[in-house]
Amino acid sequence: QVQLVESGGGLVQTGGSLRLSCAASGRTFKDYAMGWFRQAPGKVREFVTAISWSGTSTSYADSVKGRFTISRDNAKNTVNLQMNNLKPEDTAVYYCAADPFGSSWFESLRWRSWGQGTQVTVSS
């Protein structure tokens, strides 16, 4: 099983940037894909982005394409989410996820391990 710890959330103004990090432990990091989901109050948890074990394949939700960038460092067992040009609708708790079942990254139920979440608030 994989243990995940997120960091880097906070309060930022519209148009600002934040960088989230997720540290993984418990299994060989390069054995599995990593992803980020988010959940706003009263809404379901939604896919944001994911990256393959090698880092060569990524996927993004349409709402964040061109603004968010996922990356991973297999030597440091970390995955990062660089968020630029933030909007109020990006406000949510952001969760790091690891080790999905199968090849579909978009469904939260397919991911085996989750972090505790970090709050991102974008003020208008």
Disulfide bonds with the S-S distance in Angstrom:
Cys22-Cys96 2.09
